Amino acid sequence: MQLKAQSKWGWLIASYLFLAGLGGGAYVTGVVADFVGGDWAALAKIGVALGFPCVLVGSVFLIADLGTPANFWRAFMRPGTSWVARGTIIISIFMVIGFLHIALWLWPFGVLEEGSGVRHVIGVVGAVFAFGTMIYTGLLLGANRPIAFWSTALVPVLFLVSALSTGTMAVILISALGGEGHSGPVSTLARVDIVLLVLEAIVIVMYLQATHRVPESRAAARLVLSGSVAPLFWLGVAAFGLAVPLVLELLSAYALDGSGAAVVAALAAVSGLAGGWCLRQVVLSGGVQAPLRAGRFEFALPNV
């Protein structure tokens, strides 16, 4: 029997997964930078400022994919048994904290500008839910048991590492566009992202190697590596998402300085962010459905 990939979850869900992860990763980057203080203040504000709006826009993509946005409230139902409900609650709490963090520190009130103690408490609580948001984007896919390619603990790990990397890149990019140049903190952030990119590549290899478990996950790996999804994987993920930003960040962090390093770091961020979206689309497109088995007979499940 020919196994079919799911076709219900497309670019809208990929955009939601990407933006939710990016927002969480950028927020965590901002919180850590705020604890460091000093020259890191500008990066801290950029990271915190990106958290709430990115997740908000991502949620709009999710609601648009529902077809009936008025029923979005049902996502909060049955948190005891549904990862959709748990994740919706986690993301909602993160958005509330992220919004308050922006409003009380950056705009319009600015009351936390001098109150670093309270600001750090808010940041730590927000970072906890930011991590929950990043991990949940992978757990959401794992809840779809008929799709073995998604039902592995490596998906949340992969999305977490990718979210931290894309969040870091977003902070670097906004910093470059804002005229911050390639300061010491930005250079350090680029070095951190080099580690994240290497780790992400390792997790991707482990993820694809673990697909030998069942026929449908092996079919998914073939689809990604040599099938119709292969161009997006090799060009979008392997090249633009990993190799290009890794080489450019190595150049910006170790071989260049000044405005040249800033431009190269910005190009690395643009490439890496595009690759981060491609990664989500590849994982979604590779979701081959398991057939319904009854004795010696198999029945193809309809696309979900």
C-alpha positions in Angstrom: 0.0 0.0 0.0 1.3 3.4 -0.9 1.6 5.6 2.2 0.5 9.2 1.9 1.8 12.4 3.6 -0.6 14.5 5.4 -1.8 17.6 3.5 -4.0 19.4 6.0 -1.3 21.3 7.9 0.6 23.5 5.5 2.4 26.9 5.4 0.0 28.6 7.8 0.8 26.0 10.6 4.5 26.2 9.6 4.4 29.9 10.0 2.7 29.6 13.4 5.3 27.1 14.6 8.1 29.2 13.3 6.9 32.5 14.8 5.9 31.0 18.2 9.4 29.4 18.5 11.2 32.6 17.3 9.2 34.8 19.8 10.1 32.4 22.7 13.7 32.2 21.7 14.1 36.0 21.2 12.4 36.6 24.6 14.8 34.2 26.4 17.7 35.9 24.7 16.5 39.3 25.9 16.0 38.1 29.5 19.5 36.6 29.7 20.9 39.8 28.2 19.0 41.8 30.8 20.6 39.8 33.6 24.1 40.4 32.1 23.4 44.2 31.9 25.8 46.8 30.9 26.5 46.8 27.1 23.8 44.2 26.7 20.9 46.5 27.6 20.0 47.2 23.9 20.0 43.5 23.0 17.8 42.8 26.1 15.2 45.3 25.0 15.2 44.0 21.4 14.7 40.4 22.6 11.9 41.2 25.1 10.2 43.4 22.5 10.1 40.6 19.9 8.6 38.0 22.2 4.9 39.0 22.4 4.3 40.3 18.9 5.9 37.3 17.2 3.8 34.8 19.1 0.7 37.0 18.6 1.2 37.1 14.8 1.9 33.3 14.8 -1.3 32.7 16.7 -3.1 34.7 13.9 -1.8 32.2 11.4 -3.0 29.3 13.6 -6.5 30.8 13.9 -6.6 31.4 10.2 -5.9 27.8 9.6 -8.8 26.7 11.7 -11.3 27.7 9.1 -13.7 28.7 11.8 -11.8 31.2 14.0 -14.9 31.7 16.2 -14.3 28.2 17.6 -10.8 29.1 18.7 -12.0 29.1 22.4 -12.4 25.3 22.2 -8.6 25.0 22.1 -8.7 25.7 25.9 -10.9 22.7 26.6 -9.7 19.5 28.3 -6.2 20.6 29.4 -6.0 17.3 31.4 -5.9 15.2 28.3 -5.2 17.5 25.4 -1.8 18.9 24.5 -3.6 21.4 22.3 -5.3 22.8 25.4 -2.2 22.7 27.5 -0.1 24.5 24.8 -2.8 27.1 24.3 -2.8 27.9 28.0 1.0 28.0 28.1 1.2 30.3 25.1 -1.6 32.5 26.4 0.2 33.0 29.7 3.5 33.8 27.9 1.7 36.4 25.7 0.2 38.1 28.8 3.6 38.2 30.6 5.4 39.3 27.4 2.9 42.1 26.9 3.2 43.3 30.5 7.0 43.1 30.3 6.9 45.4 27.2 4.3 47.8 28.6 5.9 48.2 32.0 9.6 48.4 30.8 9.8 49.6 27.2 6.5 51.3 26.3 4.3 53.1 27.2 5.0 53.2 31.0 8.7 52.5 31.5 8.2 52.0 35.3 10.6 49.0 35.3 13.5 51.0 33.8 15.1 51.4 37.2 13.4 48.5 39.0 15.7 45.8 37.8 14.7 43.4 40.6 11.0 43.3 39.6 11.9 43.3 36.0 14.1 40.2 36.5 11.4 38.4 38.3 9.0 39.1 35.5 11.7 38.0 33.0 12.3 34.7 34.8 8.6 33.8 34.9 8.2 34.8 31.3 11.3 32.8 30.3 9.7 29.7 31.9 6.6 30.0 29.7 8.8 31.0 26.7 10.6 27.6 27.0 7.2 26.0 27.3 6.1 27.7 24.2 9.2 26.6 22.2 8.9 23.0 23.4 5.1 22.8 22.9 5.4 23.5 19.2 7.1 20.1 18.9 4.7 18.4 21.4 1.8 19.5 19.3 3.0 17.5 16.4 3.8 14.5 18.6 0.2 14.3 19.8 -0.7 13.2 16.3 0.0 9.5 16.9 -0.9 8.2 13.4 2.1 10.2 12.1 5.2 8.4 13.4 7.6 11.0 11.9 6.2 13.4 14.4 5.8 11.1 17.4 9.3 11.2 18.7 10.9 13.1 21.6 13.5 14.5 19.1 10.9 16.8 17.5 10.4 19.0 20.7 14.2 19.0 21.1 14.8 20.0 17.5 12.2 22.8 17.6 13.6 24.1 20.9 17.2 24.3 19.6 15.9 25.9 16.3 13.7 28.4 18.3 16.7 29.5 20.4 18.8 29.9 17.2 16.2 31.8 15.2 15.4 34.0 18.3 19.1 34.8 18.6 19.3 35.6 14.9 16.3 37.8 15.1 17.9 39.8 17.9 21.2 40.1 15.9 19.3 41.2 12.8 17.2 43.9 14.5 20.4 45.1 16.2 22.1 45.4 12.9 19.2 47.2 11.3 19.0 49.5 14.3 22.6 50.7 13.8 24.0 48.9 16.8 26.9 47.6 14.6 28.9 44.5 15.6 29.6 45.4 19.2 31.1 43.0 21.7 27.7 41.6 22.9 26.5 41.1 19.3 29.7 39.3 18.4 29.3 37.1 21.5 25.7 36.4 20.5 26.9 35.3 17.1 29.3 32.9 18.7 26.4 31.5 20.8 24.4 31.0 17.7 27.3 29.1 16.0 27.0 26.5 18.9 23.2 26.4 18.4 23.5 25.8 14.7 26.0 22.9 15.2 23.7 21.4 17.8 20.7 21.8 15.6 22.5 20.0 12.8 23.4 17.1 15.1 19.8 16.9 16.3 18.5 16.8 12.7 20.9 13.9 11.9 19.8 12.0 15.0 16.1 12.7 14.1 16.4 11.3 10.6 18.5 8.4 11.7 15.7 7.4 14.2 13.2 6.9 11.4 13.9 3.2 11.0 11.2 2.3 13.6 8.2 1.7 11.4 7.5 1.8 7.6 5.7 5.1 7.6 8.6 6.9 9.3 11.0 5.3 6.9 8.8 6.5 4.1 8.8 10.0 5.6 12.6 10.0 5.7 12.8 9.0 2.0 10.3 11.8 1.2 12.5 14.3 3.0 15.9 13.1 1.8 15.2 12.1 -1.8 11.5 12.7 -2.5 9.3 15.7 -3.3 10.3 17.4 0.0 14.1 17.0 -0.7 14.7 20.3 -2.5 13.2 22.2 0.5 15.2 20.2 2.9 18.6 20.4 1.2 18.3 23.9 -0.1 16.1 25.5 2.6 17.2 23.7 5.7 20.7 22.3 5.1 22.0 25.1 3.0 20.2 28.4 3.9 19.2 27.2 7.4 22.5 25.7 8.6 25.6 25.9 6.3 25.2 29.5 5.1 24.6 31.2 8.5 27.2 29.0 10.1 29.9 30.1 7.6 28.8 33.8 7.7 28.7 33.9 11.5 32.1 32.4 11.7 33.4 35.1 9.4 31.6 37.9 11.3 32.7 36.6 14.7 36.3 35.7 14.0 37.5 37.2 10.7 35.8 40.6 10.3 35.1 43.6 12.4 33.2 46.9 12.2 30.5 47.5 9.7 31.6 44.6 7.5 31.0 42.2 10.4 27.6 43.7 11.1 26.5 43.3 7.4 27.7 39.7 7.3 26.0 38.9 10.6 22.7 40.4 9.3 22.9 38.3 6.1 23.5 35.2 8.3 20.5 36.0 10.3 18.2 36.5 7.2 19.4 33.2 5.8 19.0 31.4 9.1 15.5 32.7 9.7 14.4 31.6 6.3 15.9 28.2 7.0 14.0 28.1 10.4 10.7 28.4 8.6 11.7 25.8 6.0 12.5 23.4 8.8 9.0 23.5 10.1 7.6 23.1 6.6 9.8 20.1 6.0 8.7 18.4 9.2 5.1 19.0 8.4 5.4 17.9 4.7 7.2 14.8 5.8 4.3 13.7 8.0 3.4 10.3 6.4 0.3 8.8 7.9 0.1 5.3 9.3 -2.5 3.1 7.8 -5.3 1.7 9.8 -4.5 -1.9 10.5 -7.1 -4.6 11.1 -5.6 -8.1 11.2 -3.7 -8.7 8.0 -5.5 -5.8 6.3 -4.5 -2.1 6.0 -6.7 0.8 5.2 -5.3 4.2 4.3 -6.4 7.0 6.6 -7.8 10.1 5.0 -5.6 13.2 5.0 -5.8 15.2 8.2 
